[in-house]
Amino acid sequence: MTRSVTDIIAGLGTGIHIDGQWRQASSGKTFDVHNPATGEVIATLADGGPDDATLAIDTAANHQKDWAAVPARDRSEILRRAYELLVERVDEVALLMTTEMGKPLAEARGEVLYGAEFFRWFAEEAVRIRGDARRSPDGKSRFIVTQEPVGPCILITPWNFPLAMISRKIGPAVAAGCTMVYKPASLTPLTSLYVTDLLAEAGLPAGILSVVCTSSAGSVVEPWIDSGKARKLSFTGSTGVGKTLLEQCARGVLRTSMELGGNAPFIVCEDADLDIALDAVMAAKMRNMGEACTAANRILVHRTVISDFAQRLSTRMSSLTVGDGTVDGTDVGPLVEPKAVTKVEKLVGDAVERGAQVLTGGSRIDGPGNFYAPTVLTSVSPDADVMSTEIFGPVAALVPFDTDEEAVALANATEFGLVSYVMTESVDRGFTIAEQLEAGMVGFNTGLVSNPAAPFGGVKQSGLGREGGLTGIDEYLETKYISIPVR
Ligand code: NAP
């Protein structure tokens, strides 16, 4: 039976977990976590700082050698068990996630199952780490190429997917044999605390994963980067913070994986099946209340179908029920914090000042809670701020185009390149456009591309490296080549 959220929260750790023990912050400080649907404080956690950070990274470094020596099959089985436990407890984890983050329960369940899949996928990858053995071209040497864990890893995640963003990092790190220090987002740290205990229950030994929650990210992460003990940093979050971390990591030449911001174009050609395109745009726009790096930010629609498409999209958007995500029947939850609503308000105001028309929504919904009405804007000017900024809210901004060349040029007119979407009934046309889009991922007649078995990641300022898929584990492996002369 699913416990009440009060009981689930009461059973969570303190916020700092080092060498298998939950601890208070060395400073004695704490910080609060809020429910975005009510504004209420739901938990008070230990507020980590530099001393806690040092203890955590020392622990990770001390355990690295022994952990790397644990057989891959054993590491695999820990991940497999963690997958099974998450699936068993999907309702409980979803309730916790909705309470701290806001997304409707059905979406939270979806994220738990999606996040759990990273544990299953990497359980399967752990036992398939490959090397290479061959003769040199001149026949004089034997080349033996092995893959070793990169070493202690720093993991940092954003607030918008409290489970999937971290299982996507812990899965491959455990599979590869890396120890970890982890700083969750301060807005939504509770799901991480749950997962920390769940991994211990699944058999992850003490000291392999340390967690330090904090209200002052830099005071924990910078000491980790400068410790000389971490060998890699894997970050998911905004491009701005990612650039700061890249600069900091350059000081110690740390390996980095960067999953950064997006500004996804969503192209609807005139021959698209509009029913498919509408389902896809609703998924790509409204998943997570629009608070996703993969969210359709600029919806480019062929001029001959834009009026029909906009009307039908407005009908779909205006029929959504906005409210507390824990309540049955809610389609759209609150935004994560009050300033997120202010940001969306400003973007819509700017678009309207520059000539956009509001077909539905267009305003905040009175609280308590951080609610904004599902909104459709049409005739959005290409120079409106909404075109160059991640909206991170339930606002669909529509722009007309006349030719495929124009659509591709508009789509690529951004420094970001995470995901793009194209809707057309012509395979040839869709494939040609997909090849021309500057993006790490393309959804062709679909609004959902995320899959643990596929490589997730971006080009340009959307990031470096890929998570998941056949290459996801490589981010946590170092290649070693041994040369043996042939005598
Ligand atoms: P954010 O502000 O960049 O924060 C991400 C993480 O970095 C949080 O844990 C944050 O801690 C921490 N952080 C902030 N400043 C830091 C610093 N100076 N040093 C070290 N860590 C620091 O991003 P967000 O608002 O949480 O998330 C939204 C962004 O993430 C969007 O841009 C979205 O596109 C991107 N995102 C990308 C992907 C992807 O896979 N490409 C997936 C999801 C989200 P605090 O919580 O304490 O601030």
Residues whose N, C-alpha, C, O or C-beta is under 5 A from the ligand:
A	BS01	NAP	I156 T157 P158 W159 K183 P184 A185 S186 L187 T214 S215 A217 G218 V221 T236 G237 S238 T239 V241 E259 L260 G261 G262 A292 C293 S462
